[in-house]
Amino acid sequence: MSSAATLPRLVRHALPALQTHLLSPQWREPRIGIVHLGIGNFHRAHQALYTEEAMLAAGGDWGICGVTLQGDVGKRDALMAQQGLYSVVERGPHGAKVTVVRALREVLAMPHDRTALFARLADPLIRIVSLTVTEKGYCRDPKTGEVALDDPAVAHDLAHPLEPRTVPGILVAALRERRDGANGEPFTVLSCDNLAHNGAALRQVVCSFAQQADPELADWIAARVAFPSTMVDRIVPATTEAERTTVADTTGYQDAAPVPCEPFRQWVIEDRFPGGRPAWDAVGAQLVVDVTPFELAKLRMLNGTHSTLAYLSMLGGFDTIDAAVSHPAMRNLIHAMMTQEIAPTLTMPASFDVLAYRDALLERYANPALKHRCAQIAMDGSQKIPPRLLATIAARIDAGQTFTRLALAVAAWMMFLQAHADDGMRYEISDPLASRLQALAASAHGEPQALMDALLSVREVFPANLTDLPEFRKALQHALQLLHEKGARGAIAASL
């Protein structure tokens, strides 16, 4: 086993020695054509990899400038010390595959590199600005879909338009420069976040922000800027020391920023790119007219069951997704949820086999090499529960159908907010509404009915048109009582 600290750093002059870990030995260093906001693990294991493959397949200047938005100079410095190189460690049941990625050419950190970022965004060579900033990064009012004017960061950006901190503030400031620039051409804005109708949602946020700042600019954005929607899928856990060790042992080089992921990946993209795009369709991405069916399948089948696994596991004492799904009763619950409650709510193209998709998801969950932590998936539940679970429940109610297992998932999130597992072990709640949600949960003093009543008052999560339905309240109350009396593992067994 190599000691990573004593090995040479991964840099571009090392590439000739890494031929077996490259997608292809052929490579022409591209100019930068994409700025990506939110240069986290998911982007680097998904869109960046597709983009390098697309350039290898069909050429083009689609090098990536990645941007951290949380002042994370550590990530910027680590990646730039490696000249943008990093490793993707694909972990499957039969071992790990290490690929060194070259598409990332520059990394900037906001607010430190604001001048450099806006110079880059003003460059006509930039034809796409893509994003993976999670739901909370959109600064979106969940009730209206428009920009959240009560967000202090949004208020700052409206008052200081040349010093934006938020995603809508940055995009509007950059689009103003593009409109007023030499050729007056915008870039395409490409959301790659797990957000329903993500392109349309981002367009509404950006246009509503611009309307507050400059109505003429808002009209120009609405008329000229494309916001295609996407559906992205790949399980990408947080990096651990195990990835650094794997890269060192496999390549003989030290990588400060490797990314673990599963072998599976999927990318469905609405094909609206007035300024052009990489040949993603040549390397496995699906370019379609309407992303919605694929988006709903992923949100409900994968994301919905992922959240279900996470909250039941946090209560029941499973640390990772593979450990949870290896528990026979849990696996049977998730299988039944997908088959009987989720799949019937979907309308898919004839070429899409929903039950085969179900089986593939269960196989992915069972991958013992990933060790995807349930605590990571459990984060930000107040933003994830509505699209992942409540929308499916609403569809079931509209169809006059039962939703016992979906109700158990929502109830598990409510119990999770008490910040302790069934055995008393405590954990942290990471959520934009954490303090408020925990206070409401604590006010119930462990009583299921009180817990339900307290949390159903949170309109950011539970719309009145759902909470007013007797069948919703009855199913949720039953699930909470079951969890209270039997614990998560007992409730899982009783729900089969």
N, C-alpha and C positions, 0 to 999 in steps of 0.2 A: 504493500500500500504506500502510495506517495504521500509526502508531507506537502500539501498545497502551498504553504508559505515559503517553501524553499524553491519552488518551481518558477520558471520564467512566466511573465504575464502574457495573457492572450492579447496579441496585437497583430496588425495586418502583415507585417513582414514575416510572421510565423505561418501564414497561410499555406505556403508551399509544403510545409511539413505536416499539414493537416488535411491532405487530399481526401483521405477516407472518411473524413467528418464533414465534408462540404457537399452541398446539393449537386454541384458540378464543378470540375476544375476550371471550366470556362467562366470568365467574369470580366466585365468592363465596368469600372467604377462609374455609377450613374450620378448625374446631377440630382439635386434634391427637388422632387416634384410633389411631395406629400408632407404636410405638417400634421402630426398626430398629438392631440391633447390628451394627456393621461397615459404616460408611457409605463404602464404597469406590466405585470407578468402576462395578463391575458393577451394584450396586443402583441407582445413579443413572441408568444407561442402560436398566435393565430394569424392576424392580418399581415404582420411583417413577414412571416414565413410564406404565406400565399403570394405576397408582393415580390419577394425575391424569386420565387419559382416563376411568376409571370414574366419578370424581366429576363430570366434565363430562356423562357419559351419564346418570347416575342420581342424582346428588347424594350427600349423606352427609358426615359429619365424619370424614374419613380423612386429614387432614394428618399429615405424618410428622415425628417427632423422630428425627434420626439421631445415632448414638453412635459415636465412635472409641474403640477399646479399647486403643490402644498409647500413650496419653498424647500424641496428636498434636494439640497445640493449634494448630499451623499450619493444618491443614485446617479445624478448627473456626472459627478466627478469619477465615480467608479466606471461608468460606461465610457466616458470620454478618455479616461486613462487607457482603455482598451480600444480606442479609436472606433467606438460604436459596436465592436464585436461582442457577441455573447453566445452562450450555448443553450440549445433546447435539449432537455433530457426527457426523452419519450419513454415512459415506463409502462411496460405491458407485462402480462403474466409470464412471459418468457425472457425477461431481462430488460436492460436499458439500452437505448440507442441515443448517441450524442451527435447533434448536428450543430455546426458553427454557422451562425447567420451573419450576413454581410450587408443587408439592406439598410440598416440604421446608420446614418452618416453623421448625425449631429444630435446632441441632447442639450436642451436648455431648461433652466429652472426659473419659474416665476416666483416672486416678482424680480429676482436678481437680474434676470436676462431680458427684461421687458423691451429694451431698445433693440436688441438683437432679434427677438421674436417678431416685433412689428416690422422690422426691415425684411425679415424672411417672408412674412405674410403678404407684404406689399409687392413682392417679386412676382411678375407674371408667370414665371416658371412653376409657381405653386398653383396647381390646378385642383387639388383636393385637400380639404382639412377634415380629418377624421377624428373621432372621439371615442374613448372608453373612460368615462368619468363617473360611472354609476348613477343611479337615479337621482341621488341628492345633489350631484354636480350640476343639474340642469336649473336649479333655483326656480322650481316650477310650483305654482299654486295648485295643489291637487284637486281643488274644487272647480277651478276655471280652466286649468291648463295653460294659463298665461304666466308671465314672469311674476314671481312672488315679491310684490312691492314692499311687503313688511319685512323682508330679509335685509338685515343691516348691510350685508355685502353688496346686494343689489342697489340699495340706497346710496352706498359709497360710489358705486360705478356710475350711477346717474349724475351724481354731484361732481365726480372727477372722471370724465369720459376719457381722458388721456392716460389715466392710471388704473385701468380696470383690473379687478381681481377675479371676477366670475366668468364662467364660460359664455353666457350671453353678452356680457360686457366686452370680453375679448373679441368675440365674433363680430359684434356690431362695429366696434372701433376699427377692426381690420377691414371689414366690408366697406366702411366709409372711405378708407384710404384707397381701396381698389376702385371704387366708383369714381373717385377724384383723380386717379392715377392716369398715366400716359395712355393706356389702351382702354381703360374703363371697364375691363372684364372682371367678373367675380370669380371666385372659386366655388366648387361644389362642396357642400357640407354633408359629411357622411357619418351618421350616428351608428356606432357598433355596440350600443348598450342594450341590456335586457330591459327594454321599456316598450310597452305596447305601442305599435305604430310609431316607432322611434323617430323616423324622419319627419313625419307630420307633427309629432309632439315637439321636436326641437325647432321646427319652423315656427310654430305658434309662440314658443317662448322668445325666440330671437326677434320675431316681428313685433311682439307686444313690448319688448324692451325698447326696440328702435322707435316705436310709436311714442313712447314717453320722452325719448331724447330728441328725435328728429323725424317728424311724420313723413317728410319727403323721402328720407332715406328708407323708412319702413316700406313705403310704396315701391321703391326701387328693389329692395330685397325681395318683396313678395312677387314682383314681376320677373326678376332676373336670376335669382339664386335657386339652384336645385338642392333639395333636401331628400335624397332617396332613402327609403327605409331598408333595413337589413335584418336578417336573423343570423346570429352567430352561435356556435356551439363547439365547445371543447372544455373538458374539465382541466383546470389549471390551478393546482394548489399553491400555497405559499412556498417560497424557497426555504429549504433547510440546509444544514451543514452537509447532509447526505448528498445533495446535488453537487456541491463544491468538491466533495471527495470523489464522486463518480467521474466528474469531468477531469480532475487531476489524474486519477488512476487510468482513465481511458485515453486521454490526449497527451499527457505530460506537460500540460500548461495550467496555470492558475487563472480561474475565472471568478471574479468577485460578484458576478450577477447572472448566474445560470437560472434557467426556468424549467421546472418540471411540468409534464403534461401527460395526458393519456394518448394512445395512438389515434383514437377517433377524432375527426374534426368535420365541421359542416359550416358552410357560409352561403346564404341565400341573399341575393342583392337585387333590389329594384333597379333596372337598367336605365338610369337617367343621369348622364354625365356629359353636359354640354361641352366641357373643356377636355374631354377624353378621360381615359382610365387605363390602368394596367390590364393585361389580358388574363384577368383572374379566371375567366370562364375556360381558359385553356389548361388550367391546373386544378380543376375540380370544383370551383365555386359555381353555383347555379345563378345565372342572370335571368330574372323573371319580370313579368309585367306587374304582378301583385304578390307581395311577400306575406300578406296577412294569413293565409292558411298555414304556412310553415311556421310563422311566428306564434300562432295560437297553439299549434301542436307542441312546440318547444316550451312555451310558457306554462302550459297546463300539464303536459306529460312529464317533461324533465324538471323544469323549475319548481312546479307544484309538488312533485314527489320528493325532490331534493329538500325543499323546505320541510315537508312532512317528516322525512327521515331525520332532519337536523333537530327539530323541536322534540320529537318523541325520544330521540337519542340523548339529548341533553338531560331530559327527565329520567330516562331509563338507564343511563350509565354506559352508553356506547360512545367511544371517542371518535371513531372514524366511520365513514360511510360503508366501507367494505365490511367492517365488523358488524355494523347494524344490519346490513342486508344478508349477511351470512346466518343471522338468527332466523330460523325457519318461519316463525310466526310473523316477524316483521316483513320478510320477503313476500309471504303470502298476502299480507295486508296491502303492500304496495302493488303487487300484481293485480289484486282484485280492484283496487282503486283505479288503476289505469284502465283495466278491461271494462269494468261495469259502470264506473262513474265519470271518468274523463273522456275516454275514446268516443262515447256516443255524442258528446258535445261538439265534435270536430267534423268539418266538411272538407275533405282533402281531395286533391286531384286523383284520378284513377290510378296513376302510377305510384301513389304513396300507400304503402301497406302499414296501417296503423299498428296492427298487432305484431308485425315484424319489428317495428320501431320500439314497441314496448319491450320485446325480448332483448333487443340490442341495448336498451337503457339498463335493464337489469344486469346484463353481462358487464356493462361498463361500471356500474356501481360496485360489482363484486371484484373488480380488479384489485388484487391485494398489494400491488406495487405502488399505488398512488398515495394511500394513507391521507385521504382528503378529510380534514378535521371538521367535525360537525359544528364546532364553535365558530369556524370561519363562515360556514354557510348560514348560520343562525343570525349573523349580523344584519342590522338594518331591516328588521322584520316589518316595521310599520310601513315601509315603502314597498316591500315585496309581497306581503299578504294580499293586498287588493288585486293585483293582476294575476298572481299565481294561483290563488285559492278562491277568493270571493267572487271573481268573475265566473269561475266554473260553477260555483254553487248557485249563482244567479241564473245561469243557463239551465241548470238542473231544475230549479224551482219553476222557471218559465215553461219547461217541458212537463211539469207535473211529476218529476222523478225524485227518488230519494238520494241522499248525499251523506250517509252515515259516516263514511271514512273521511270525506272532506271536512265534515264538521269536527271530527276527532283531531284533524290537523290544526284547525283554527283554535280549538280548545287547548291543544298542546302549546301553541304559541302563548296563549293567555296564561297558562300555568308556568311556562318558562319565564315569564316576566316577574315571577316571585323570586327569581335569582337563586334558586337552589334545586338540586335534583331530588328525586324521591328518597334517596338515602341521606339527604341533608347536606350533601356537598355543595358549596356555594360557587358561583361563577359570576363573571362580569356581564352586564348587558351593554352591548354596543349598538346604539340606535340614535338617529337624530332626535327622537322624542324620549330618550331613555329616562330622564329624570321625572318627566310627567307620567310616563307609563308605569314606572316602578312605584311612584307615589300612589297611583290609582290601585295598582295591584296590592300594595301593602295595606291600603284602606279596607280591603275586603277581609283581612284577618283569616285568610285561608278558606273562606266560605264560598263555594262555587257560584251560587246565585248572585252574591254580592260582587264577586269578581267579574262575572259576565256583565252585570248592569253597569259597573264602573267603566269597563273598557269599551263597551258598546257606545259610550258617550263620546268617544274620540272620533270626530267626524272626518279627520284626515285619513282614517283607516276604514271606518264603517259608515257607509252612506245611509241616510235615514230610510230610503226606499227599500233597503235590505233589512235593517234592524227592526223596522215596523212589521215585518212579516212574521206571523205566529209560527209558521213551520220552521223558519230559520232559528228563532229563539228556542223553540222546543228541542230541535236537534242539537243545538249548541249546549243547551242546559244539560241534556242527557249525556253528552260527551264529557263535559266538565265533571259531572257527578261520577262518571265511570273512572276518570283519571284520579279524582279525589279518593275514591273508595278502593280502587285496585292498583293504583300506580300505573305508570306508562306500560310496563310489560304486561300487566294483567289486563289493561284496557285493550292493548293490541290483540291479545288472545281472544278477548270477549267480542271483538269487532269483526272476526272472520266469518 
